[in-house]
Amino acid sequence: MKSPSILCASAMLLASLQPVCAEVILLLPSDVELLTVNGQKPLSTSPVTLSDGLNQIAFRFNAQYRKQANSVRYQSDVLIIRFNETDQALLLKLPSIDSAKAAKQFDESPSLTLLDKHNQAISFDQDRLVKNGLQIGRNFEQEIFQYNQGQHPASITLAAPQVSAATSAPTLPATTSAPSTAIATSTAASTVAITQGAAPDSPTQAEISHMLDYWYHLADDATKAKFKAKINEQ
């Protein structure tokens, strides 16, 4: 768990963020990677200024913990929360990931809390967006748009993301079977259809780090030794 001093400081900062002109201000922990705000790329990280009413954010939880003598990087699935607040300052609170057990627990049941400026928990809707396979180059705007087309726990109504003519793909009717260019990804709460065709975003450093860790742990001892030697040569 996070130390009382950190929580106290967060509560004080939250109380100081008085919304002006009827806005919602959202404060995020430093280990949150903000991916979309109401279906669009975020213009800032934290605090995030939102309009009054219904809002949706998608993010990942990036943490780091020690396992024996090694440092292990943890990255959660894409998490989505939807909340409806007016003239409010909010703080997203996440648990501490300090072990493989804690990481597994969070993967199985992500524990999130949304606090108001009085340090009181408020209600919100929560879901996750899972894509199997390689995570590099994901187009989160397109994925969230597809997610919001269904009746999912945290979906909202949004305009279609802007896509260039060279990369745009036709939208299939809900009753039409998707061809092989559509990848169906399922979650515990819903099924999300992700249509390929939109130009992928460049991978973030967090994504690159995650994949390096992933492939390194799959390698045998000889391959790891060669990799370390190559790094030492640079």
JOVENFEN-V738273 format. One record per run of one state. SS is the DSSP state (H for helix, E for strand, L for the rest). FROM is the first residue (numbers start at 0). TO is the last residue. Records with the same first field share a line. If there is no record, write none. Layout:
SS = FROM-TO + FROM-TO
This chain:
L = 0-2 + 16-21 + 27-30 + 37-38 + 40-46 + 51-51 + 67-68 + 75-76 + 85-86 + 94-98 + 108-110 + 115-119 + 121-123 + 129-138 + 148-180 + 186-189 + 195-203 + 218-219 + 233-233
H = 3-15 + 99-107 + 139-147 + 204-217 + 220-232
E = 22-26 + 31-36 + 39-39 + 47-50 + 52-66 + 69-74 + 77-84 + 87-93 + 111-114 + 120-120 + 124-128 + 181-185 + 190-194
